[in-house]
């Protein structure tokens, strides 16, 4: 349980947060909701072309026009989520696992570490023998950290997609219950 004093301190600190400051951070955060396109409105997505025909089918079935349009959106949202989950499942089944790119910085760090190791082994150190080994070790740790962060981001994206799937299923169920 958070004390009132701690809650007030948290609010003050939250007001100080202004988001990303660098152009790289701003461009990355602007893409937060577009990684899997599940937050996009159904009307604006490729699934939107089916909206009118599905709503017409529901109208023919005798459903109220406002409820038919809402139900059509929920059905298409659910289908979009199912399609995304099916694609993820097939990727896993084919052995692709998590899809993430190795950061360019990690590749550069590995290259520098390898160059320093080779220089040290050939007895022609770039800086000095001890320093080359320490710098190589540092670059290796940077590369490991960058790849680990990329993998975590891919896992986070998968958890987000799972949340969207559950949400769309629950919304479809509620919409169907409200038809009665």
C-alpha positions in Angstrom: 0.0 0.0 0.0 1.4 3.4 -1.0 1.3 6.1 1.6 -0.3 9.5 0.8 3.1 11.1 1.1 4.7 8.7 -1.4 1.7 9.1 -3.8 2.1 12.9 -3.7 5.9 12.5 -4.4 5.1 10.2 -7.3 2.7 12.7 -8.8 5.3 15.5 -8.5 7.9 13.3 -10.2 5.4 12.3 -13.0 4.8 16.0 -13.8 8.5 16.5 -14.3 8.6 13.8 -17.0 8.5 15.4 -20.4 9.1 12.2 -22.5 11.9 11.6 -24.9 14.3 14.6 -25.6 16.4 13.3 -28.5 15.1 13.1 -32.0 15.9 9.3 -32.0 13.8 8.9 -28.8 11.0 10.9 -30.2 10.9 8.9 -33.5 11.0 5.6 -31.6 8.3 6.6 -29.2 6.1 7.8 -32.0 6.1 4.2 -33.4 5.0 2.6 -30.1 1.5 1.9 -31.2 2.3 0.8 -34.7 4.5 -2.2 -34.2 1.7 -4.7 -34.9 -1.1 -2.4 -36.1 -3.6 -3.9 -33.6 -4.3 -0.5 -32.1 -5.4 0.9 -35.4 -9.1 1.4 -35.9 -10.7 -1.3 -37.9 -12.2 1.2 -40.4 -8.7 2.5 -41.3 -7.0 -1.0 -41.5 -7.0 -3.3 -44.4 -9.8 -5.2 -42.7 -12.0 -2.1 -43.1 -13.0 -3.1 -46.6 -15.1 -5.9 -45.2 -16.9 -3.7 -42.7 -19.8 -2.6 -44.9 -20.5 -6.1 -46.3 -20.4 -7.7 -42.9 -22.7 -5.0 -41.4 -25.1 -5.6 -44.4 -25.1 -9.3 -43.6 -25.9 -8.6 -39.9 -28.7 -6.2 -41.0 -30.2 -9.0 -43.2 -30.2 -11.2 -40.1 -32.5 -8.7 -38.4 -30.0 -6.9 -36.1 -30.6 -3.3 -35.2 -28.5 -1.0 -37.6 -26.4 0.7 -34.9 -25.8 -2.6 -33.2 -25.0 -4.3 -36.5 -22.2 -1.8 -37.3 -20.7 -2.1 -33.8 -20.9 -5.9 -33.9 -19.2 -5.9 -37.4 -16.4 -3.8 -36.0 -15.9 -6.1 -33.0 -16.0 -9.2 -35.3 -13.4 -7.7 -37.6 -11.2 -6.6 -34.7 -11.3 -10.1 -33.3 -10.5 -11.6 -36.7 -7.6 -9.3 -37.2 -6.2 -10.3 -33.8 -6.7 -14.0 -34.6 -4.9 -13.6 -37.9 -1.9 -11.9 -36.1 -1.8 -14.7 -33.5 -2.0 -17.3 -36.2 1.0 -15.7 -38.0 3.0 -15.6 -34.7 2.1 -19.3 -34.1 3.2 -20.3 -37.6 6.5 -18.4 -37.2 7.2 -20.3 -33.9 6.2 -23.6 -35.5 8.6 -23.0 -38.4 11.3 -22.3 -35.9 11.6 -18.6 -36.5 10.9 -17.8 -32.8 11.1 -14.1 -31.8 11.5 -11.8 -34.7 13.9 -9.0 -33.9 16.8 -7.3 -35.6 20.3 -7.3 -34.2 21.0 -3.6 -33.5 23.6 -2.0 -35.7 25.5 -0.8 -32.7 25.9 -4.3 -31.4 27.5 -5.4 -34.7 29.9 -2.5 -34.5 30.8 -3.3 -30.9 31.5 -7.0 -31.9 33.7 -5.8 -34.8 35.7 -3.5 -32.5 36.0 -6.1 -29.8 37.3 -8.6 -32.4 39.8 -6.1 -33.9 41.1 -5.4 -30.4 41.4 -9.1 -29.6 43.3 -9.8 -32.8 45.6 -6.9 -32.2 46.3 -8.1 -28.7 46.9 -11.7 -29.9 49.3 -10.6 -32.7 51.4 -8.7 -30.2 50.7 -5.4 -32.0 48.4 -3.7 -29.5 46.4 -0.7 -30.6 46.6 1.0 -27.2 48.5 -1.3 -24.9 48.1 -5.0 -24.2 46.0 -4.7 -21.0 44.0 -1.8 -22.2 43.1 -3.6 -25.5 41.7 -6.6 -23.5 39.7 -4.3 -21.2 38.2 -2.3 -24.1 37.4 -5.5 -26.0 35.6 -6.8 -22.9 33.7 -3.6 -22.6 32.6 -3.7 -26.3 31.5 -7.3 -25.9 29.4 -6.4 -22.9 27.8 -3.5 -24.8 26.9 -5.8 -27.7 25.4 -8.4 -25.4 23.3 -5.7 -23.7 22.0 -4.3 -27.0 21.0 -7.7 -28.3 19.3 -8.5 -25.0 17.4 -5.2 -25.1 16.2 -5.9 -28.6 15.0 -9.4 -27.6 13.2 -7.9 -24.6 11.5 -5.4 -26.8 10.3 -8.2 -29.1 9.0 -10.2 -26.1 7.2 -7.0 -24.9 5.6 -6.6 -28.3 4.3 -10.2 -28.1 2.8 -9.7 -24.7 1.1 -6.5 -26.0 -0.4 -8.5 -29.0 -1.7 -11.1 -26.5 -3.4 -8.3 -24.5 -5.0 -7.0 -27.7 -6.2 -10.5 -28.5 -7.9 -11.0 -25.1 -9.4 -7.5 -25.2 -10.9 -8.1 -28.7 -12.4 -11.4 -27.6 -13.9 -9.9 -24.5 -15.3 -7.0 -26.4 -16.9 -9.3 -29.0 -18.5 -11.4 -26.2 -19.9 -8.3 -24.5 -21.3 -7.0 -27.8 -23.0 -10.4 -28.5 -24.4 -10.5 -25.0 -25.9 -7.0 -25.5 -27.8 -8.1 -28.6 -30.4 -9.9 -26.5 
